[in-house]
C-alpha cells in the first residue's frame, strides 16, 4: 500500500508543478487603492492570460479602451468556466466564488489597452 501511495504521489507531482507554473505565467491585474478598476496596456496579439482576485457576487467588466479590437477566449473561476456576456463596448460576467479568476484575451494588433473593473 505504501508503494502505491508513493507512486501516486510521484506521478501527480509534475501535474501540481505544471499548474503552479501556469498560474505564474499569468499577468496579475491589481486595482489602485480605493479604485474598482485596473488596466493593462501592451501586446496581446498572440493571447495573454490575466489573473484577478475577486470576491463572490461581483460583476466584472472588461472593456477595450484602445483603438484595436479585443476578444475574450475564456474566463475561468475557482469552480471552472464562467459564461461571459458580450455587449457593444464591453464584456462582463458575475463571480460565484471568491478567488483567482483567469481570463485569456486576444487583440488584433501589437498594442492593446484593456480596463478591468469589479463592482
Secondary structure, DSSP 4 states (H G I P E B T S, - for coil): -HHHHHHHHHHHHHHHHHHHHHHHTSEEP-PPTT-SEEEEEE--TT-EEEEEEE-TT-EEEEEE-SSS-EEEEEEEETTEE---EE-SSEEEEE-SS-EEEEEEEEESSS-EEEEEEE-
